[in-house]
């Protein structure tokens, strides 16, 4: 398959790893901000191919993981209504809220449906006008166009029984929050290629200029990631801080303007709470006033409650790259995919889940 097998070629991977070892003469810490990239790194054993001078840490690149427990609780409360159907992608069902998950209330008889597209939820609302259909809209910029399109279609069809529970987050403000954090040790970032496929990568330039950190837009296969690491390390060794694009086969600087226009029509930027991190200004999307009638949070208000992760859960530190999952004392013992203390252990893009699944995996180029 073109652009897949050749990016997993063992000889090419080994060659790129050698190039990194030749280039890296100083200690550098790099952060990827994408759960899919994290899983490739851990599953393929890429860290074992790097020199000791290059350390990879994993950022808040899993949108499921950073969705606040309060929003999970809100989705659970809506699902418990007799007249409601909550639709979601499958990886949200087992994410713990304060006390229960969507899977828990589904087991109790609530109408919780796994869908493959927000337009599936629109179709469900069209088919069942007597039910309130809510789509749990979680994701980075990558999934925003499809969710915007769902609202656009529902508005034009007059589907008053469709709404979104919005939990969209944006990557550039998260990177800035990490850089502004106390004791930040990240020297360069690997930016998620799928986000940039939609939004382009011009928004990263002010971060590069202000903080003097290299940012390399990177793909998702082993060779993509190693090449992105090599590009970042080469910049650091040469004293440069630039915005580069490793994923040129899929990403253009301007991104997908049609998708951006649809997102901008439906959503506006606002503050967003990040699970384990706190509120980050201008880091989320919310429905514009013209489409606020499709906001499930306003249509089905609930009393806000104080929520907190279990005391021994260190997901917030994992999400900010302060520690790696195995550094958490609960990892693999009191916290497993079957009994997660935090979202990174249960999400298909979570760093804790990656280390749990692949911690004994040999290099799989």
Secondary structure as UniProt FT lines:
FT   TURN            2..4
FT   HELIX           5..7
FT   HELIX           10..23
FT   STRAND          28..32
FT   HELIX           35..43
FT   TURN            44..45
FT   HELIX           46..49
FT   TURN            52..53
FT   STRAND          54..58
FT   TURN            63..66
FT   HELIX           69..79
FT   TURN            82..83
FT   STRAND          84..88
FT   HELIX           90..92
FT   TURN            93..94
FT   HELIX           102..107
FT   TURN            108..109
FT   STRAND          112..114
FT   HELIX           118..127
FT   TURN            129..130
FT   STRAND          132..139
FT   HELIX           141..157
FT   TURN            160..161
FT   STRAND          162..169
FT   HELIX           171..180
FT   TURN            182..183
FT   STRAND          188..192
FT   HELIX           193..199
FT   HELIX           202..204
FT   HELIX           205..211
FT   STRAND          214..218
FT   HELIX           222..237
FT   TURN            238..239
FT   STRAND          243..245
FT   TURN            248..250
FT   TURN            253..254
FT   HELIX           257..266
FT   STRAND          267..274
FT   TURN            275..277
FT   STRAND          278..287
FT   HELIX           289..294
FT   HELIX           296..299
FT   TURN            311..312
FT   HELIX           315..319
FT   TURN            320..321
FT   HELIX           325..327
FT   TURN            329..330
FT   TURN            332..334
FT   HELIX           343..345
FT   TURN            348..349
FT   HELIX           351..358
FT   TURN            359..360
//
